[in-house]
Amino acid sequence: MRTGIKILGVDFETTGLDAAEDRITEVGAVLFDWETQTPLVVMSTFVNPGRPIPEEITKLTGISNEMVAEYGLPEKDVLGDLRHILDCADYAMAHNAAFDKGFYDAAVLRHGFAPDDKVWLCTMDDIKYPDSITTRNLCYLAAEHSIINPFRHRAVFDVLTMLKVASNYEIDAIITSAQEPTLYVQALVSFDDKEKAFSAFQNQTMPAKQN
């Protein structure tokens, strides 16, 4: 394993799922020394999204309009602080990185920050879990690794849980997986023929991932 790697674990809570339309309500970020397994910098802050948080999102995350109104900071200020920590990291890491990076990229564009080329590692897609672990839900993955997350859907606790799960695996393998292109396959067959299509796909000799 290469030494001295710094990972910035990131998690966003948001008003919804659409990075273009929805906004961040909470940022959790932990700069993590992979070699010593030590958190170096911990960031946890509410963001005032400038719009109401839907009731169903509050039920899911526990984050209310009152919380972000009283304790939330402007998104641009929080993003600036996050980018300063990200500059210290070799890689970013998120669980379902496509979601979090999508919100990060949208915020960068919205506030006129220069884009960066940091590689994002995804603990949902870039870790080869044992065959016995079929879930990719972070809460259940934590349980599979004898970890308890006491505050699910609160950003910094989700980040710490993710990093603890990921620490069971080789970082070089995670990085290699993240840097490989990804293959998406859609089988245009009837429901009755889906098993035949899956079997035919398995029998093909293909690279692990392709764009």
JOTAZI-V280966 format. One record per helix or strand of 3 or more residues. SS is the DSSP state (helix for helix, strand for strand). FROM is the first residue (numbers start at 1). TO is the last residue. If there is no record, write none. Layout:
SS | FROM | TO
SS | FROM | TO
This chain:
strand | 6 | 14
strand | 24 | 33
strand | 38 | 48
helix | 55 | 61
helix | 65 | 71
helix | 75 | 86
strand | 91 | 94
helix | 97 | 110
strand | 120 | 122
helix | 138 | 144
helix | 155 | 166
helix | 171 | 179
helix | 191 | 202
